[in-house]
Amino acid sequence: MKAVHCPIDTSLNFTQANKLIRDLKPEHLVIPEVYIQPPGMAPHRTDLVIESIGEKPLITFKRGEVIKLPLKRKKGRVFIEPELASNIVPSEVRPGLSLASVTGELDVKDNVYTIKNVEDKLTGKRKMSLGSPAPIMEEVLKERKHEYGNLDPQELLQKLNQEGFHGAKLQHSPTSTSIHLQDEDTLIQIGDNSTHIFCNGDQKIRKRLRSIIMQCLKRF
């Protein structure tokens, strides 16, 4: 038996339900559309409705209707198929913390997220241009490295100087840190969750800078 907690008991009458809602003060309230208007047989019974909460509008839905809720989730639960989970090998990056990369097919149904094993749909023997067999996907993924961690601007400045980028200037702002390479007319912007390179479309410089930035991160 599985116990499920329901904030509003279906056995409550409208008076009790409205009192409970006022006490709970929910940020958003989603109810069936029929609950915001009196019954058809008794249109004068305005007490048989769910009242709105202050200035916040009620979110209603009809039977079979799909609606979008104004909710922003920061975290969500994702299920991994047993076959895929059995092949995950975590790597310890520091005592008590291990990381592992997962490559799979994300299936979303009824707000349930499931990562499934990727099946190779190609049949027959694949050949490379030189006639040798194509690499096996599992072997390629096993050799792939993943970078993680925070980027230290001072360490990046030293790496840039070692690689021949001189005259770099460090600039700070409330939201990010920037490194200006004046000779190359390039700006490296370092944020909390991302790093951007503005180099006027010079792909050669972009690739060099990307390689230098990767050297400043940890890998597993």
N, C-alpha and C positions, 0 to 999 in steps of 0.2 A: 504494500500500500504506500502511495506517495502523498504526503501532505502538501497542500498548496495554500498559501496565505492570500486571501482576496481582501483588498482594502475596503470594498463595499460589498456587504453580504446581500445576495439577491433576495433574501427574505425580508429586507428592510422596506418600509413604506416610504413614500416621497418625503414626508416630514422628517423622518429619521435620517434618510439619505442626505437631504439638504443640510441638516445640522452637522452630520459627520464631515461633509465636504467643507463647510465653513470652518470647522475645527482643524482639519488637515491642511487647508490652504494650499492646494496643489498648484504648481506652476502652470500645468496644462491639464485640461480635463476632456477626455474623449468619451462620448456617449452616443448611443443610437439616436437617430433623428426623432424617433417617435416620442422620446422622453422630454422634448422641449415644447411640446404642444399638448393641450388637453385631449382626452379620448374623444373620438368622433361621436360616440353616443352621449357624451356629457361635455359639450364645449364650454359650459359655464364653470367647470371645475378647474379653475386656474391653479388650485393647490396641488393638482396631480401632475406637476412638471418639475424638472430639475432646473434650479435657478442658476443664473450665471454668477461667477465669482468676481465681484467688483467690476473693474473695467476690462477684465480679461474675457475675451469671447470664448464660448464653448466650441469645441471641435466635434462636429457631428458626422455620422456616416450612415449610409443605407445598407441594406442587406446585399452582400456581394460586391460592394464598392471598395476600391483600393484608394487609400488616401495617403498623403505625405505629411508626416508629423514634423513639427518644428523643433526637433530634438537633435542635439549635437553630442554624439557619443565619442569619448576619447579612447575607450577601450572596448573590445568585443571578444567574444569567445569563438575560437576556430577549432574545428575538429579535424583530426588527421586520420586517414584510413590506416588500419593496422599494418597492411603490407608496406605502406610508405614509412610509417613510424618505426618499423623494425629495422629499416636501413639507415636511420639517422644516427650519426656518430658524433657526439658533442666533443669539442676541443676546449680544454681548460685554458683560459686566457689569464686567469689569476686565481689564487686559492679561494674556493667557494663559488666561482663563477665560470660557467662553461657556455659556449656558444656553438650553434650549428646552423648551417644553411639548409633551406628546404626548397626543392624545386618540384613543383607539381601543378596540377590543374585545379583552379579555384572554382568550386561549384556553389552557387548561392540560390537557395530556395526557401521561401517562407522565413526570411531573415535568419536562416541557419547557414553558416559558412563551413564548408568542408573542403579540405585539400585532398585531392585524389592523385593517385599515381599516374604519371604521364606515360601513355602507351605509344609506342612507335608505330604509326599508322602506315609507314612505308613498307612495302613488301619487296622481297627479292634482295639480292646482294647489291649494296651501293658501292660504287667504285670512285676513287678520287681521280684527279686528272692524270696522275702518274701510274694508274693501274693498281695501286695498293688499296686494300679495304679501308672504308671510311672509319674514323675512330668511333668507338662505342660511347654513347652519351654518358653512361655512368662513370666511365673512366675520365672523360673530359671534366665532368663536374667535380670529381674527386680531387683533381689537380688544381682546380680554380681556387684562388685566394680571395679573401674578403677583408676589406679595410674597415676599421671602426675607431672610435675615440674622438677626442677633441683636438682641434688643430691649434698648436701653439704658435702665435704670430712671430715671436722672437726666434724660435727654431726655424720657421719658414724663411725668415730674413737671412739667417746664416746659410741655409741651403741655397737660396737664390744667389747670394754672394759667391758661394763656392762654384756655382754653375755659370758664372759670368754675368749675372744680372746685377749691375752696380748702381748706386745712387737711389736705392729704393727708400721711400718715405712711408713711415707708419702713421696712420691717422685713425683716431677713435671717434665714435659717435654713440649716442645712447642705445642704438639697436645693433650696431655691428662695428667691426674693425676692418680697415681698408689698408692695402699696401699699394702705393702708387709707383709704378716703374716709369719714370719720366722719359728715359731714352727710347723705350719701346712704346710709349703712349698707351700703356696698359694698366688696368686697375683690377686688383684682386680683392673681392669683398668677402669677408668671413663673418657669417652669422652663427646663431646658436645651432641651427639644424641644416645649414647649407653653405656652400661656397660657390661664388660666381666669378668668372673671369671675363672681363670686358677688354677685348683686344682688337676691335674694329675688323673682325672677320679674318684675322691672320691665324690660320689653322696651324701653321708650323710652331708659332709661339704658344698657342693654346695647348698643343700636345706636349711641348717641353714643360710648361708650367704645371700641367696636370700630372706629369710624371714626378715632378719635384714635390708637389703637394702630397701625392700618394706615399712618398718616402717618409713624410712626417707623421703618418698614421700607423697605428698598430695593425697587425694582420693575423688572420687565423685560417 
